[in-house]
Amino acid sequence: MLGRSLRARIYLLLVECTSIPLLAGLYLLYLSGYGLTRACVEKLTLGLLTRHNSMLIHTGIPPYVVGLLAALHALGGFGLMICRRVRSPRLSLALELLNLILVGMLFPIQLTILAFPGAA
């Protein structure tokens, strides 16, 4: 079994590795959402984010990838918080298991079913 400090380092690494791609993905989704309703987005992005491109980005695979990044980021963040704040080893283990099941498994499964409805 992995020690508390090693688990905390793994959780921290997960948070660090997902933070920049998650920020970039959220920014892109945010802009593409506005690109669907406002013409000024095309000017602000120097013609890169047209209404058509916004529709492709906002309704395609990027929201799924950003959702998975968010789930991984939350898994790492909650895990790190549990390792640092919960002193009882049994409670810590139970909360980490609950975090793994709900955030690490259930949320990505739901995202996958929603993103690819024909596969279910």
Phi and psi restraints in degrees (value plus and minus 20) as a CYANA .aco file:
   2 LEU   PHI     -94.6   -54.6
   2 LEU   PSI     120.3   160.3
   3 GLY   PHI     -92.0   -52.0
   3 GLY   PSI     143.0   183.0
   4 ARG   PHI     -78.7   -38.7
   4 ARG   PSI     -64.5   -24.5
   5 SER   PHI     -87.6   -47.6
   5 SER   PSI     -56.0   -16.0
   6 LEU   PHI     -88.3   -48.3
   6 LEU   PSI     -62.0   -22.0
   7 ARG   PHI     -81.7   -41.7
   7 ARG   PSI     -61.1   -21.1
   8 ALA   PHI     -82.6   -42.6
   8 ALA   PSI     -60.2   -20.2
   9 ARG   PHI     -85.8   -45.8
   9 ARG   PSI     -57.6   -17.6
  10 ILE   PHI     -86.3   -46.3
  10 ILE   PSI     -64.2   -24.2
  11 TYR   PHI     -81.6   -41.6
  11 TYR   PSI     -62.2   -22.2
  12 LEU   PHI     -83.8   -43.8
  12 LEU   PSI     -61.5   -21.5
  13 LEU   PHI     -81.8   -41.8
  13 LEU   PSI     -60.2   -20.2
  14 LEU   PHI     -82.9   -42.9
  14 LEU   PSI     -63.3   -23.3
  15 VAL   PHI     -84.3   -44.3
  15 VAL   PSI     -64.2   -24.2
  16 GLU   PHI     -85.7   -45.7
  16 GLU   PSI     -60.2   -20.2
  17 CYS   PHI     -92.4   -52.4
  17 CYS   PSI     -45.9    -5.9
  18 THR   PHI    -114.8   -74.8
  18 THR   PSI     -33.9     6.1
  19 SER   PHI     -85.3   -45.3
  19 SER   PSI     -67.6   -27.6
  20 ILE   PHI     -91.4   -51.4
  20 ILE   PSI     -66.6   -26.6
  21 PRO   PHI     -82.0   -42.0
  21 PRO   PSI     -54.4   -14.4
  22 LEU   PHI     -86.5   -46.5
  22 LEU   PSI     -63.3   -23.3
  23 LEU   PHI     -81.0   -41.0
  23 LEU   PSI     -66.2   -26.2
  24 ALA   PHI     -82.9   -42.9
  24 ALA   PSI     -62.8   -22.8
  25 GLY   PHI     -85.5   -45.5
  25 GLY   PSI     -63.0   -23.0
  26 LEU   PHI     -83.7   -43.7
  26 LEU   PSI     -60.3   -20.3
  27 TYR   PHI     -82.8   -42.8
  27 TYR   PSI     -64.4   -24.4
  28 LEU   PHI     -83.7   -43.7
  28 LEU   PSI     -63.4   -23.4
  29 LEU   PHI     -86.0   -46.0
  29 LEU   PSI     -58.8   -18.8
  30 TYR   PHI     -82.8   -42.8
  30 TYR   PSI     -68.6   -28.6
  31 LEU   PHI     -83.9   -43.9
  31 LEU   PSI     -61.2   -21.2
  32 SER   PHI     -88.1   -48.1
  32 SER   PSI     -49.9    -9.9
  33 GLY   PHI     -84.0   -44.0
  33 GLY   PSI     -64.3   -24.3
  34 TYR   PHI     -88.0   -48.0
  34 TYR   PSI     -52.1   -12.1
  35 GLY   PHI     -83.4   -43.4
  35 GLY   PSI     -41.3    -1.3
  36 LEU   PHI     -96.4   -56.4
  36 LEU   PSI     -44.3    -4.3
  37 THR   PHI    -138.8   -98.8
  37 THR   PSI     -35.6     4.4
  38 ARG   PHI    -150.0  -110.0
  38 ARG   PSI     111.4   151.4
  39 ALA   PHI     -93.5   -53.5
  39 ALA   PSI     -41.6    -1.6
  40 CYS   PHI     -87.9   -47.9
  40 CYS   PSI     -38.2     1.8
  41 VAL   PHI     -83.5   -43.5
  41 VAL   PSI     -57.5   -17.5
  42 GLU   PHI     -82.3   -42.3
  42 GLU   PSI     -59.6   -19.6
  43 LYS   PHI     -89.5   -49.5
  43 LYS   PSI     -61.8   -21.8
  44 LEU   PHI     -83.8   -43.8
  44 LEU   PSI     -49.7    -9.7
  45 THR   PHI    -120.6   -80.6
  45 THR   PSI      -4.1    35.9
  46 LEU   PHI      36.3    76.3
  46 LEU   PSI      18.9    58.9
  47 GLY   PHI      64.9   104.9
  47 GLY   PSI     -21.3    18.7
  48 LEU   PHI     -94.2   -54.2
  48 LEU   PSI     -56.8   -16.8
  49 LEU   PHI    -126.2   -86.2
  49 LEU   PSI      59.5    99.5
  50 THR   PHI     -96.5   -56.5
  50 THR   PSI     153.2   193.2
  51 ARG   PHI     -81.5   -41.5
  51 ARG   PSI     -60.6   -20.6
  52 HIS   PHI     -84.3   -44.3
  52 HIS   PSI     -66.6   -26.6
  53 ASN   PHI     -82.2   -42.2
  53 ASN   PSI     -58.8   -18.8
  54 SER   PHI     -80.9   -40.9
  54 SER   PSI     -61.5   -21.5
  55 MET   PHI     -85.1   -45.1
  55 MET   PSI     -62.5   -22.5
  56 LEU   PHI     -83.4   -43.4
  56 LEU   PSI     -63.0   -23.0
  57 ILE   PHI     -89.1   -49.1
  57 ILE   PSI     -67.1   -27.1
  58 HIS   PHI     -93.5   -53.5
  58 HIS   PSI     -42.9    -2.9
  59 THR   PHI    -134.9   -94.9
  59 THR   PSI     -15.5    24.5
  60 GLY   PHI    -118.7   -78.7
  60 GLY   PSI    -162.7  -122.7
  61 ILE   PHI     -94.0   -54.0
  61 ILE   PSI     -52.0   -12.0
  62 PRO   PHI     -71.6   -31.6
  62 PRO   PSI     -61.3   -21.3
  63 PRO   PHI     -81.4   -41.4
  63 PRO   PSI     -54.2   -14.2
  64 TYR   PHI     -86.1   -46.1
  64 TYR   PSI     -65.4   -25.4
  65 VAL   PHI     -84.3   -44.3
  65 VAL   PSI     -62.8   -22.8
  66 VAL   PHI     -84.6   -44.6
  66 VAL   PSI     -57.2   -17.2
  67 GLY   PHI     -83.3   -43.3
  67 GLY   PSI     -62.6   -22.6
  68 LEU   PHI     -85.3   -45.3
  68 LEU   PSI     -60.4   -20.4
  69 LEU   PHI     -82.1   -42.1
  69 LEU   PSI     -60.3   -20.3
  70 ALA   PHI     -84.4   -44.4
  70 ALA   PSI     -59.6   -19.6
  71 ALA   PHI     -84.5   -44.5
  71 ALA   PSI     -64.3   -24.3
  72 LEU   PHI     -84.4   -44.4
  72 LEU   PSI     -59.7   -19.7
  73 HIS   PHI     -84.4   -44.4
  73 HIS   PSI     -63.8   -23.8
  74 ALA   PHI     -86.5   -46.5
  74 ALA   PSI     -60.6   -20.6
  75 LEU   PHI     -77.8   -37.8
  75 LEU   PSI     -67.1   -27.1
  76 GLY   PHI     -86.3   -46.3
  76 GLY   PSI     -62.4   -22.4
  77 GLY   PHI     -85.3   -45.3
  77 GLY   PSI     -67.3   -27.3
  78 PHE   PHI     -85.4   -45.4
  78 PHE   PSI     -61.1   -21.1
  79 GLY   PHI     -81.9   -41.9
  79 GLY   PSI     -62.8   -22.8
  80 LEU   PHI     -83.4   -43.4
  80 LEU   PSI     -63.3   -23.3
  81 MET   PHI     -82.1   -42.1
  81 MET   PSI     -62.1   -22.1
  82 ILE   PHI     -83.3   -43.3
  82 ILE   PSI     -66.0   -26.0
  83 CYS   PHI     -81.6   -41.6
  83 CYS   PSI     -57.1   -17.1
  84 ARG   PHI    -103.1   -63.1
  84 ARG   PSI     -52.3   -12.3
  85 ARG   PHI    -125.3   -85.3
  85 ARG   PSI     -49.4    -9.4
  86 VAL   PHI    -112.2   -72.2
  86 VAL   PSI      98.7   138.7
  87 ARG   PHI    -107.0   -67.0
  87 ARG   PSI     -51.6   -11.6
  88 SER   PHI     -90.8   -50.8
  88 SER   PSI     101.2   141.2
  89 PRO   PHI     -81.3   -41.3
  89 PRO   PSI     -57.9   -17.9
  90 ARG   PHI     -89.2   -49.2
  90 ARG   PSI     -64.4   -24.4
  91 LEU   PHI     -85.8   -45.8
  91 LEU   PSI     -60.6   -20.6
  92 SER   PHI     -79.5   -39.5
  92 SER   PSI     -66.2   -26.2
  93 LEU   PHI     -83.9   -43.9
  93 LEU   PSI     -61.5   -21.5
  94 ALA   PHI     -83.9   -43.9
  94 ALA   PSI     -63.1   -23.1
  95 LEU   PHI     -88.1   -48.1
  95 LEU   PSI     -58.5   -18.5
  96 GLU   PHI     -84.5   -44.5
  96 GLU   PSI     -58.9   -18.9
  97 LEU   PHI     -85.3   -45.3
  97 LEU   PSI     -63.0   -23.0
  98 LEU   PHI     -82.7   -42.7
  98 LEU   PSI     -61.5   -21.5
  99 ASN   PHI     -80.4   -40.4
  99 ASN   PSI     -65.0   -25.0
 100 LEU   PHI     -82.5   -42.5
 100 LEU   PSI     -62.0   -22.0
 101 ILE   PHI     -90.3   -50.3
 101 ILE   PSI     -70.9   -30.9
 102 LEU   PHI     -95.1   -55.1
 102 LEU   PSI     -71.3   -31.3
 103 VAL   PHI    -107.0   -67.0
 103 VAL   PSI     -59.0   -19.0
 104 GLY   PHI    -102.5   -62.5
 104 GLY   PSI     -42.7    -2.7
 105 MET   PHI    -142.0  -102.0
 105 MET   PSI     -73.3   -33.3
 106 LEU   PHI     -83.6   -43.6
 106 LEU   PSI     -67.8   -27.8
 107 PHE   PHI     -81.3   -41.3
 107 PHE   PSI     -68.2   -28.2
 108 PRO   PHI     -83.1   -43.1
 108 PRO   PSI     -54.6   -14.6
 109 ILE   PHI     -84.2   -44.2
 109 ILE   PSI     -64.9   -24.9
 110 GLN   PHI     -82.4   -42.4
 110 GLN   PSI     -62.4   -22.4
 111 LEU   PHI     -79.6   -39.6
 111 LEU   PSI     -62.3   -22.3
 112 THR   PHI     -84.6   -44.6
 112 THR   PSI     -63.0   -23.0
 113 ILE   PHI     -84.1   -44.1
 113 ILE   PSI     -60.3   -20.3
 114 LEU   PHI     -91.0   -51.0
 114 LEU   PSI     -57.7   -17.7
 115 ALA   PHI     -94.4   -54.4
 115 ALA   PSI     -51.5   -11.5
 116 PHE   PHI    -148.3  -108.3
 116 PHE   PSI      50.9    90.9
 117 PRO   PHI     -83.4   -43.4
 117 PRO   PSI     -47.6    -7.6
 118 GLY   PHI     -91.1   -51.1
 118 GLY   PSI     -41.6    -1.6
 119 ALA   PHI     -99.4   -59.4
 119 ALA   PSI     -39.8     0.2
